[in-house]
């Protein structure tokens, strides 16, 4: 019986000892000191609103094309007996450059025959006048005129055996080769004028309302070529009086004189290059330019007032690259928050900073 009681007391004693030890340890632990430190507020940067006249620039993109494009065709028939070294796709040729020659023999013969016919007609007319035969005189005069016209035609045909560039141009396509037999009306090359380059820019109807519409207004074209950002001076040629039915934009045409002349431009402007155009626009009065990053949902921004955030919806009149032009919804002196926090809401306490 005693042994059985001892078996029950030992576990109980262990539990009691553990409880007493725990109470002693808790009693000897130093009390936790309370802290008066406040939770730090998120710090935000802001810019102060100051309204003024804000200049506007319209940015658009387009491909450089030639002002004139021509598919040049032959006016005579024959075999190509010579082609110029410059007669290759992509080459620049000057106005009047002979591109190719067609075998002229048959046309030289036709010219000689026309001249012989004129001589014969002159002799016949002289005989008729000597004999005072009025009917023969009238016929002779007509024959002479016909012979003269045949000479003109033969000379034109002979001249047309040389096909020349009608203007300064870039050869876009070479359509015949040396030794090829070609017929009247057959295209031999496609030419792109190199005197004036043209860029047609798509501009939205909203942006078009800001454009300076005066013909000749300076426009800057730019493109990345290698490691360089190259610029060319262009001019406004016209704003088309229509809206494209598919894209719903207004085509704006700008032109560049002498695009290949490096004495005019720092670098030649090749046809087909994709460029960015900066078009000057009319300024907006009583507005402010802000970075696009300040915008939140529904074109709203946060401003700092009494160390708290307030949401304001703004009126945006123009978007330009990484900025927006605002002319409503803000007051002078408002501090627009430029810092993007993970969580931002109306009334949120913040610590304002300055930019």
C-alpha positions in Angstrom: 0.0 0.0 0.0 2.8 2.3 0.9 4.6 1.6 -2.4 1.5 2.4 -4.3 1.1 5.8 -2.5 4.7 6.6 -3.3 4.2 6.0 -6.9 1.4 8.6 -6.9 3.2 11.2 -4.9 6.4 11.3 -7.0 4.7 12.6 -10.2 2.6 15.0 -8.2 5.7 16.4 -6.5 7.4 16.9 -9.8 4.4 19.0 -11.1 4.3 21.1 -7.9 8.1 21.7 -8.1 7.8 22.8 -11.7 5.0 25.2 -10.9 7.0 26.7 -8.0 10.0 27.1 -10.2 8.0 28.9 -12.9 6.5 31.3 -10.4 10.0 32.1 -9.1 11.4 32.8 -12.6 8.5 35.0 -13.5 8.8 37.0 -10.4 12.5 37.6 -10.9 12.0 38.9 -14.6 12.5 42.6 -15.1 9.3 44.4 -16.1 9.0 45.5 -19.8 9.4 49.1 -20.3 6.6 50.9 -22.2 7.7 52.9 -25.3 6.3 56.4 -26.1 7.7 56.3 -29.7 5.0 57.0 -32.4 4.7 55.1 -35.6 6.7 57.1 -38.3 4.6 58.6 -41.1 5.4 57.9 -44.7 7.4 60.8 -46.3 6.2 62.1 -49.6 7.7 64.6 -52.1 5.5 67.2 -53.7 5.7 70.1 -56.2 3.9 73.4 -55.7 1.4 74.4 -58.4 2.1 77.7 -60.2 -0.1 78.6 -63.2 1.4 80.2 -66.3 1.4 80.1 -70.1 2.5 76.6 -71.0 4.0 76.0 -74.5 2.6 73.0 -76.4 4.4 70.6 -78.8 2.7 67.9 -80.8 4.8 64.8 -81.3 3.9 62.5 -84.2 5.7 59.8 -86.2 5.9 58.9 -89.9 8.0 57.6 -92.8 10.0 59.8 -95.1 8.8 59.7 -98.7 9.6 61.6 -101.8 7.5 64.5 -103.0 7.3 63.1 -106.6 7.3 59.5 -107.6 7.5 58.5 -111.3 7.5 55.2 -113.2 9.5 56.1 -116.2 8.6 54.2 -119.4 10.1 54.1 -122.9 8.5 55.9 -125.9 10.2 53.7 -128.5 10.9 50.1 -129.2 14.2 48.4 -129.4 17.0 46.6 -127.6 18.9 48.1 -124.7 22.5 48.6 -125.9 23.9 50.6 -123.0 23.1 51.3 -119.3 24.8 53.9 -117.1 26.9 52.8 -114.1 24.5 54.8 -111.9 21.5 52.9 -113.2 21.2 50.7 -110.1 18.6 50.5 -107.4 19.3 52.9 -104.5 21.6 55.2 -106.5 21.2 59.0 -106.6 21.1 60.5 -110.1 21.1 64.1 -111.3 18.5 65.6 -113.6 19.4 64.9 -117.2 21.5 61.9 -116.5 21.3 59.3 -119.3 20.2 56.1 -117.7 20.1 53.8 -120.7 20.2 53.8 -124.5 18.1 51.9 -127.0 19.5 50.8 -130.4 19.1 53.9 -132.5 19.9 52.5 -136.0 16.3 52.2 -137.2 15.5 55.7 -135.9 18.5 57.2 -137.6 17.3 55.6 -140.8 13.8 57.0 -140.4 15.3 60.4 -139.9 17.4 60.1 -143.0 14.4 59.0 -145.0 12.3 61.9 -143.7 15.0 64.4 -144.8 15.2 62.7 -148.2 11.4 63.0 -148.6 11.6 66.7 -147.7 14.3 67.2 -150.4 12.1 65.4 -153.0 9.1 67.5 -152.0 11.1 70.7 -152.4 12.2 69.7 -155.9 8.6 68.8 -156.9 7.4 72.1 -155.7 10.1 74.0 -157.6 9.1 72.2 -160.8 5.4 72.9 -160.3 6.1 76.6 -159.8 8.3 76.7 -162.8 5.5 75.2 -164.9 2.9 77.3 -163.1 0.8 74.3 -162.3 -1.4 75.6 -159.4 -2.8 72.2 -158.5 0.7 70.7 -158.3 1.9 73.7 -156.3 -0.7 73.2 -153.6 0.1 69.5 -153.4 3.8 70.2 -153.2 3.4 72.6 -150.3 1.4 70.0 -148.4 4.0 67.3 -149.1 6.7 69.6 -147.8 4.8 70.2 -144.6 4.2 66.5 -144.1 7.9 65.8 -144.7 8.9 68.4 -142.1 6.6 66.8 -139.5 8.0 63.4 -140.3 11.5 64.9 -139.6 10.3 66.3 -136.3 8.8 62.9 -135.4 12.0 61.0 -136.4 14.1 63.4 -134.4 11.9 62.9 -131.3 12.1 59.1 -131.7 15.9 59.3 -132.1 16.1 61.5 -129.0 13.9 59.0 -127.1 16.4 56.2 -127.6 18.2 57.9 -124.7 16.2 57.7 -121.5 17.2 60.4 -119.1 16.2 61.2 -115.5 13.7 64.0 -115.6 14.6 65.4 -112.2 17.1 64.7 -109.4 16.1 61.3 -108.1 16.8 58.1 -106.2 16.4 55.0 -108.3 13.8 53.0 -106.4 13.5 50.1 -108.9 15.5 49.0 -112.0 13.1 47.3 -114.3 15.2 46.4 -117.4 18.6 45.1 -118.1 21.3 45.5 -120.7 20.5 43.5 -123.9 16.8 43.3 -123.1 14.3 44.1 -125.9 11.7 46.6 -124.7 8.5 47.9 -126.3 6.9 51.3 -126.4 5.2 52.1 -123.1 7.2 49.5 -121.1 8.4 50.8 -117.6 12.1 50.9 -117.3 12.6 52.3 -113.8 10.8 53.8 -110.8 12.2 57.2 -109.6 11.8 59.0 -106.3 12.5 62.8 -106.3 15.5 63.7 -104.1 15.0 67.5 -104.1 12.2 67.5 -101.5 11.3 64.9 -98.9 7.9 64.6 -97.4 6.5 63.1 -94.2 2.8 62.6 -93.6 2.0 62.7 -89.9 -1.1 61.3 -88.2 -2.4 63.9 -85.7 -5.6 63.4 -83.6 -8.4 65.9 -83.8 -7.6 67.1 -80.3 -4.0 67.7 -81.1 -4.8 69.4 -84.4 -6.6 72.1 -82.4 -3.3 73.2 -80.9 -1.4 73.3 -84.2 0.1 76.4 -85.7 -1.5 76.2 -89.1 0.7 78.7 -90.9 2.4 77.3 -94.0 6.2 77.3 -93.5 6.1 76.9 -89.7 9.4 75.2 -88.6 9.2 71.6 -87.6 11.9 69.4 -86.2 12.4 65.8 -87.4 14.6 63.4 -85.4 15.7 59.7 -85.6 18.1 57.5 -83.8 20.9 56.5 -86.3 23.6 54.4 -84.6 24.5 56.0 -81.3 23.4 59.5 -82.5 20.1 61.2 -82.2 20.0 63.2 -85.5 17.8 66.1 -86.3 16.6 67.8 -89.5 14.8 71.1 -90.1 11.5 70.7 -91.9 8.6 73.0 -92.6 4.8 72.6 -92.4 3.5 72.2 -95.9 -0.2 71.7 -95.2 -2.8 70.4 -92.8 -5.2 68.3 -94.9 -8.9 69.4 -94.7 -10.2 65.9 -94.0 -10.2 63.2 -91.3 -9.0 59.7 -92.3 -12.1 57.5 -92.2 -10.1 54.4 -90.9 -7.7 55.9 -88.4 -9.8 59.0 -87.5 -6.7 61.2 -87.6 -5.9 64.3 -89.6 -2.9 64.0 -92.0 -0.4 66.8 -91.5 2.3 67.1 -94.2 5.8 68.5 -93.6 8.6 68.8 -96.1 12.4 68.9 -96.1 14.3 70.6 -98.8 17.5 69.0 -100.2 17.3 66.0 -97.8 20.6 64.5 -99.2 22.6 67.7 -99.1 25.0 67.5 -96.2 25.9 71.2 -96.6 22.3 72.0 -95.5 21.8 69.1 -93.0 24.3 67.6 -90.5 23.4 64.2 -92.1 21.5 63.2 -95.2 17.8 62.2 -94.6 17.2 58.9 -96.5 13.9 58.2 -98.0 12.0 55.5 -96.1 13.4 56.4 -92.7 11.0 56.4 -89.7 11.2 59.7 -87.9 9.7 61.6 -85.0 8.3 65.0 -85.7 7.9 67.8 -83.1 5.3 70.3 -84.3 4.9 73.6 -82.4 1.5 74.3 -81.0 -0.4 77.2 -79.5 0.3 77.7 -75.8 -2.3 77.1 -73.1 -2.9 80.0 -70.7 -3.3 79.5 -66.9 -2.0 75.9 -66.9 0.7 73.9 -65.3 2.8 71.0 -66.6 3.1 68.0 -64.4 4.8 64.6 -64.8 2.5 61.8 -65.9 3.5 59.8 -62.9 1.4 61.9 -60.6 -1.8 60.7 -62.2 -4.0 58.1 -60.5 -7.3 56.6 -61.4 -9.9 58.9 -63.2 -7.2 61.5 -63.9 -6.9 62.4 -60.3 -3.9 63.5 -58.2 -3.1 63.6 -54.5 -2.2 66.9 -52.8 -0.8 67.5 -49.3 -3.0 69.6 -47.0 -2.4 69.8 -43.2 -0.1 66.8 -43.4 -2.8 64.6 -45.0 -3.6 63.5 -48.5 -6.5 64.9 -50.5 -7.5 63.5 -53.9 -8.4 66.0 -56.6 -9.6 65.3 -60.1 -7.9 67.4 -62.7 -8.6 68.5 -66.3 -5.9 67.5 -68.7 -5.8 69.5 -72.0 -2.7 67.8 -73.5 -0.5 64.8 -73.0 3.1 65.1 -74.2 5.6 62.3 -73.7 6.1 61.9 -69.9 4.1 65.0 -68.9 0.6 66.4 -68.9 -0.7 69.9 -69.1 -3.4 70.7 -66.6 -5.7 73.7 -66.6 -8.4 72.8 -64.1 -9.0 71.0 -60.8 -6.0 72.5 -58.9 -5.5 75.8 -57.1 -2.3 78.0 -57.0 -0.1 76.8 -54.2 -1.5 73.2 -54.1 1.3 70.7 -53.4 0.9 67.8 -55.8 2.4 64.5 -54.5 4.9 63.0 -56.8 5.8 60.0 -54.6 4.1 56.7 -55.4 3.2 54.8 -52.2 1.9 51.3 -52.2 -1.2 52.5 -50.4 -2.7 56.0 -50.8 -6.1 57.2 -49.8 -8.1 60.3 -48.8 -7.1 61.6 -45.4 -4.0 59.5 -45.1 -1.4 61.1 -42.7 2.0 61.8 -44.3 5.1 63.8 -43.7 5.5 66.3 -46.6 8.8 67.0 -48.2 9.8 69.4 -51.0 11.1 68.8 -54.5 
